[in-house]
Amino acid sequence: MKLIQGGITAAKGFKAAGGHIGIKAKRKDLAVVYSETACTYAGAFTQNIVKAAPVHWDKAILEEGHKVHAIVVNSGNANAATGLQGEKDAADTALVMAEAMGIGQKEVLVCSTGVIGVPMPMDTIKKGVPEVAKSLSESFEGGESAAEAIMTTDTVKKTIAIEGKVGDVTFTIGGMGKGAGMIHPNMATLLGFVTTDVNITKEMLQKALGKAINTSFNMITVDGDTSTNDSVLVLANGLAGNPIIDCEGEAFDQFYEALYEVCKYLAVSIVRDGEGATKLLEVQLSGAKNFEEGKCLAKSILTSSLVKTAFFGEDANWGRIFCAMGYSGVHFDPNKVNIKIESTAGVEAMLKAGLPLPFSEEKAKRILEENEITILVEMGEGDTSVTAWGCDLSYDYVKINGDYRS
Amino acid sequence: MKLIQGGITAAKGFKAAGGHIGIKAKRKDLAVVYSETACTYAGAFTQNIVKAAPVHWDKAILEEGHKVHAIVVNSGNANAATGLQGEKDAADTALVMAEAMGIGQKEVLVCSTGVIGVPMPMDTIKKGVPEVAKSLSESFEGGESAAEAIMTTDTVKKTIAIEGKVGDVTFTIGGMGKGAGMIHPNMATLLGFVTTDVNITKEMLQKALGKAINTSFNMITVDGDTSTNDSVLVLANGLAGNPIIDCEGEAFDQFYEALYEVCKYLAVSIVRDGEGATKLLEVQLSGAKNFEEGKCLAKSILTSSLVKTAFFGEDANWGRIFCAMGYSGVHFDPNKVNIKIESTAGVEAMLKAGLPLPFSEEKAKRILEENEITILVEMGEGDTSVTAWGCDLSYDYVKINGDYRS
């Protein structure tokens, strides 16, 4: 398994394009992904009760179970809280792409991200989608252009590609993601798109995706807000030519490892680019009773505004970490807890068996000055380890979100 | 029932004092409250697993069930995550007050607020408590001085007094509170102290407190962080001379109304003074299935960083309100929801039956420019109404909490 250059167009047979069609004032706002070979499709979606129209569209296609050819993604408008008109607009968006490519309407997936509660500008969509589709390309640039077009408050494109082997056969998997705010995924998350040329059944692809998401996208938080539009879509067109993966086993594991790396990379990239974030925070929590409790504790730490502002201020205020664990809802013995902080500048123990340790403020300050900091927590309750990612809370987060609509 | 001047010393027989003893660099850091007549005592405490030592002390006395005479409160140090030494320090703090006043050690309640994980400066406490106790006074100033001494990041003192009647007998109830950050009470909250001269049994006092807290302190949030030290203590010395309230009925209701007003006033004052807050937000949510669901929905709105920053930016981004309801964990039909915003500048409907309404951006802006804004939500699911309070998220919140310890 090795990292290679590329993103959503890295795998054989996948084309992509991005363009500016006029949903946003200036920046690119529409991306399309296409495979001439029909693709097996797996997906995971937000658990927010208020779901955007395109989420309903993509879930319905997943349940119907047939193959797909394309994805249309717009930024600038979430098509959420838009009622029946929104549902129709999502379907019409699929239709216009289908007509442009000569495929079926239900072979097109649709994703949207942006402001909630504003009707989709369908004239713009109907005119823009065929134009952007004209520039579909298998090139690296095609993928980069698409990755740029799905950004909202993101400051960088998020793409990755990996080459792996199932048995003797080489396959490629690539992806792109977006997300910088409203990030606290529950089940799926934000927008993540993964394409691969591996040959795999729908059941095994969905199984691999579900497993990979649990320890990647579902382990990140920027601001504790679960979006109405979170979606991760995986398309597999089989062009790698491997014997089809139709059960668990070595080939499944080999593919899963690559899929997990792609999901984890995209998830961590999203947190690193969290709105206003200056620091990436990783919680490595060991000794939990089980995965759910470990996840709840780790995410409680990373969601605490007080923890996040302390890290922004480079202040070794570990009491806030301990406090956030205490109100997480998980029952534990505080007298067994150890807490350390670590970065490339070193490691410093703060709390041992529930009691504060004398520590060097100077050394703690050096550790906290780094851009990537790990919070090491030992629970002493069981054998489960979990890792979760978050970011600090800065002035810029307030600035970005105090005036996002305009 | 009428509002009168005063606070913790308003009720007959209660004295208070505040002073600077050296826990904090400059500001007052120690308050004492005292009644020569022994007091019936009710309390409610944080449900955080990590509880501060004084919380353990006060809970133990509540369970023992005897009467008390005094409260000692320090600010600047939370005496939390301080282990057995912390428990001993809380007990020693009670002892030094007991010796100064000639009362029993277990007739003294103790509360602390400040930084977590730092040992209490017991030499300072032992020297300082008797000195401050010397200036105990029944005067208005005594109460004001105590209210000032319990402040941490608070910018204003929080005091209230009410005169009411049970039957023909006039009684007085007064209180003081503190809290500006780490405010997301679960069960009890922050520090709230209430004194009354009403004559009431312990059981009825505890019952009234539990009921009052559910719709006051437990309905506020500043930052979603539940503290390790949250405590609300009520002392009743019976000096009003009314026939003892020992069951529910008219007298109980009359007292309860006054207690609720005191609790609500202190709770709302705390949110209004929320760290960095520029606006008080009130959610009035009606049509919920039951109280728990209504509370969960209202607090999900008020805890959302995206909602809070939108109000700071005076941006009518109601989609974030709807989104926060959707991920609250409560199941509801989005197509029944109505949302309006209201202030002294007017009212504007944003969402009706799950669909956006055309609204005047100009009028919305005028509504949002006010300092107190109400978010009106109709669920259409049942008959329960709830009210909850929160505040916006500003640059100053980040500033205050990026460097709280130093």
Chai-1 contact restraints between the chains, C-beta under 6 A:
chainA,res_idxA,chainB,res_idxB,connection_type,confidence,min_distance_angstrom,max_distance_angstrom,comment,restraint_id
A,N48,B,G326,contact,1.0,0.0,6.0,A-B,restraint_1
A,N48,B,Y327,contact,1.0,0.0,6.0,A-B,restraint_2
A,I49,B,G326,contact,1.0,0.0,6.0,A-B,restraint_3
A,V50,B,F322,contact,1.0,0.0,6.0,A-B,restraint_4
A,V50,B,C323,contact,1.0,0.0,6.0,A-B,restraint_5
A,V50,B,G326,contact,1.0,0.0,6.0,A-B,restraint_6
A,V50,B,P334,contact,1.0,0.0,6.0,A-B,restraint_7
A,A81,B,F322,contact,1.0,0.0,6.0,A-B,restraint_8
A,G83,B,L355,contact,1.0,0.0,6.0,A-B,restraint_9
A,I116,B,G319,contact,1.0,0.0,6.0,A-B,restraint_10
A,G117,B,G319,contact,1.0,0.0,6.0,A-B,restraint_11
A,G117,B,P356,contact,1.0,0.0,6.0,A-B,restraint_12
A,D223,B,S305,contact,1.0,0.0,6.0,A-B,restraint_13
A,D225,B,S304,contact,1.0,0.0,6.0,A-B,restraint_14
A,D225,B,L306,contact,1.0,0.0,6.0,A-B,restraint_15
A,T226,B,Y327,contact,1.0,0.0,6.0,A-B,restraint_16
A,T228,B,C323,contact,1.0,0.0,6.0,A-B,restraint_17
A,S304,B,D225,contact,1.0,0.0,6.0,A-B,restraint_18
A,S305,B,D223,contact,1.0,0.0,6.0,A-B,restraint_19
A,L306,B,D225,contact,1.0,0.0,6.0,A-B,restraint_20
A,L306,B,N401,contact,1.0,0.0,6.0,A-B,restraint_21
A,T309,B,V398,contact,1.0,0.0,6.0,A-B,restraint_22
A,T309,B,N401,contact,1.0,0.0,6.0,A-B,restraint_23
A,T309,B,G402,contact,1.0,0.0,6.0,A-B,restraint_24
A,F312,B,G402,contact,1.0,0.0,6.0,A-B,restraint_25
A,G313,B,G402,contact,1.0,0.0,6.0,A-B,restraint_26
A,G313,B,D403,contact,1.0,0.0,6.0,A-B,restraint_27
A,D315,B,R405,contact,1.0,0.0,6.0,A-B,restraint_28
A,N317,B,R405,contact,1.0,0.0,6.0,A-B,restraint_29
A,G319,B,I116,contact,1.0,0.0,6.0,A-B,restraint_30
A,G319,B,G117,contact,1.0,0.0,6.0,A-B,restraint_31
A,F322,B,V50,contact,1.0,0.0,6.0,A-B,restraint_32
A,F322,B,A81,contact,1.0,0.0,6.0,A-B,restraint_33
A,C323,B,V50,contact,1.0,0.0,6.0,A-B,restraint_34
A,C323,B,T228,contact,1.0,0.0,6.0,A-B,restraint_35
A,G326,B,N48,contact,1.0,0.0,6.0,A-B,restraint_36
A,G326,B,I49,contact,1.0,0.0,6.0,A-B,restraint_37
A,G326,B,V50,contact,1.0,0.0,6.0,A-B,restraint_38
A,Y327,B,N48,contact,1.0,0.0,6.0,A-B,restraint_39
A,Y327,B,T226,contact,1.0,0.0,6.0,A-B,restraint_40
A,P334,B,V50,contact,1.0,0.0,6.0,A-B,restraint_41
A,L355,B,G83,contact,1.0,0.0,6.0,A-B,restraint_42
A,P356,B,G117,contact,1.0,0.0,6.0,A-B,restraint_43
A,Y395,B,Y395,contact,1.0,0.0,6.0,A-B,restraint_44
A,Y395,B,V398,contact,1.0,0.0,6.0,A-B,restraint_45
A,V398,B,T309,contact,1.0,0.0,6.0,A-B,restraint_46
A,V398,B,Y395,contact,1.0,0.0,6.0,A-B,restraint_47
A,N401,B,L306,contact,1.0,0.0,6.0,A-B,restraint_48
A,N401,B,T309,contact,1.0,0.0,6.0,A-B,restraint_49
A,G402,B,T309,contact,1.0,0.0,6.0,A-B,restraint_50
A,G402,B,F312,contact,1.0,0.0,6.0,A-B,restraint_51
A,G402,B,G313,contact,1.0,0.0,6.0,A-B,restraint_52
A,D403,B,G313,contact,1.0,0.0,6.0,A-B,restraint_53
A,R405,B,D315,contact,1.0,0.0,6.0,A-B,restraint_54
A,R405,B,N317,contact,1.0,0.0,6.0,A-B,restraint_55
